[in-house]
Amino acid sequence: VGVVSKRVESFVAGVSVKQVVSDPRRSVRHAHFIVTRGEDLYFKMLIHDNFMHADLHPGNILFDRHRMALALVDAGMVTQPSADERHNVIGLLEALGEGLGGEAADCILRFSQSRHSQK
């Protein structure tokens, strides 16, 4: 996996998803939007664009309540996975979604074996 670094600086309105989810006054509508749109955004990035944000966590996702929009920030490191790596990530997510712990473990082991063989 190669790591790509490109510096982009611009202002993005919003608050971190970390703040939104920790706020007891958060609206169900906003929470639902964050989850569903965040999932769409992640899968588009992985499947269509073939990129993975190397530091994706709730603090690096901004939510603009007025525009109902999400933005990813701190993308200083992204990776472009190989076809096998992408297939494995998708397999891991499918296994987790279906509650198939053994298959998820196999995917994780394949990551480890792939990394070990590259040394």
Legacy VTK file of the C-alpha trace (Angstrom):
# vtk DataFile Version 3.0
C-alpha trace
ASCII
DATASET POLYDATA
POINTS 119 float
0.000 0.000 0.000
1.432 3.361 -0.981
0.761 6.427 1.101
-0.152 9.588 -0.773
0.356 12.991 0.785
-0.999 16.233 -0.643
-1.418 19.475 1.251
-4.807 21.128 0.924
-5.850 23.946 3.195
-9.305 25.436 3.164
-11.958 26.430 5.662
-14.761 23.948 6.215
-17.745 24.933 8.351
-19.027 22.510 10.943
-18.378 20.798 14.243
-16.626 17.490 14.748
-18.822 14.427 14.777
-17.132 13.613 18.091
-18.806 16.700 19.599
-22.161 15.877 18.032
-22.324 12.299 19.299
-21.251 13.266 22.815
-23.958 15.968 23.070
-26.992 14.566 24.942
-29.182 17.121 23.108
-28.285 15.799 19.650
-31.201 15.191 17.337
-32.038 11.736 16.070
-32.332 13.219 12.587
-28.767 14.534 12.719
-27.406 11.295 14.175
-29.153 9.273 11.460
-27.768 11.565 8.765
-24.214 11.270 10.133
-24.360 7.479 10.199
-25.995 6.935 6.818
-24.148 9.670 4.936
-20.880 8.757 6.649
-21.271 5.165 5.540
-22.035 6.278 1.964
-19.021 8.588 1.996
-16.679 5.881 3.290
-17.812 3.253 0.781
-17.643 5.687 -2.130
-14.123 6.626 -1.081
-13.094 2.965 -0.817
-14.983 1.330 -3.687
-15.370 4.058 -6.302
-12.359 6.298 -5.644
-10.039 3.542 -4.309
-8.726 5.671 -1.443
-8.633 5.194 2.298
-8.186 8.004 4.826
-5.350 6.852 7.099
-6.598 8.724 10.197
-10.389 8.564 9.982
-12.074 9.041 13.373
-14.995 11.170 14.659
-12.697 14.120 15.325
-11.736 14.223 11.636
-15.303 14.295 10.327
-17.096 17.644 10.422
-20.857 18.033 10.405
-22.552 21.194 9.146
-26.036 21.247 10.699
-27.274 24.084 8.509
-26.378 22.490 5.180
-26.732 18.876 6.415
-23.287 18.008 5.079
-20.220 16.060 6.156
-16.593 16.867 5.406
-13.476 14.814 6.031
-10.501 16.736 7.382
-6.877 15.996 8.202
-6.367 13.889 5.104
-2.630 14.375 5.285
-2.203 10.673 4.725
-4.375 8.592 2.458
-3.621 5.253 0.929
-4.593 3.691 -2.339
-5.118 -0.008 -1.590
-4.292 -2.731 -4.096
-7.164 -4.755 -5.556
-6.473 -7.581 -3.072
-6.357 -5.179 -0.132
-9.578 -3.485 -1.197
-11.279 -6.870 -1.637
-10.087 -7.857 1.833
-11.365 -4.632 3.449
-14.754 -5.098 1.807
-14.793 -8.733 2.967
-13.990 -7.638 6.513
-16.784 -5.074 6.542
-19.261 -7.577 5.095
-18.289 -10.214 7.669
-18.627 -7.734 10.529
-21.990 -6.552 9.222
-23.278 -10.114 9.028
-21.875 -11.096 12.434
-19.455 -13.638 10.967
-16.583 -13.425 13.427
-14.568 -16.259 11.881
-14.635 -14.690 8.430
-13.733 -11.286 9.902
-10.779 -12.899 11.702
-9.648 -14.506 8.426
-9.657 -11.074 6.748
-7.618 -9.585 9.574
-5.133 -12.445 9.344
-4.818 -11.840 5.591
-3.896 -8.215 6.353
-1.208 -9.431 8.695
0.120 -11.994 6.212
0.128 -9.404 3.425
2.047 -6.912 5.559
4.507 -9.573 6.740
5.269 -10.773 3.193
6.028 -7.200 2.046
8.955 -6.865 4.470
LINES 1 120
119 0 1 2 3 4 5 6 7 8 9 10 11 12 13 14 15 16 17 18 19 20 21 22 23 24 25 26 27 28 29 30 31 32 33 34 35 36 37 38 39 40 41 42 43 44 45 46 47 48 49 50 51 52 53 54 55 56 57 58 59 60 61 62 63 64 65 66 67 68 69 70 71 72 73 74 75 76 77 78 79 80 81 82 83 84 85 86 87 88 89 90 91 92 93 94 95 96 97 98 99 100 101 102 103 104 105 106 107 108 109 110 111 112 113 114 115 116 117 118
